[in-house]
Amino acid sequence: MLNFFRGIKQCQMGATAVEYGLIASLLVIAMMAAFTNFANTTSGMWNSVSNKVVTASEG
């Protein structure tokens, strides 16, 4: 049993997998923030275009 715990302590594969998982999760969070910002900007642009078209058609 003691050899089992020594083997776990010396194994680095689990730590590497956790590090890659953390990096991947940070990338996903950054991408979500960028896409949300892009979507809000695009939505605002189309709302502005719509308002201008409605104003132009009323005049």
Buried (B, 14 or more C-beta within 10 A) or exposed (E): EEEEEEEEEEEEEEEEEEEEEEEEEEEEEEEEEEEEEEEEEEEEEEEEEEEEEEEEEEE
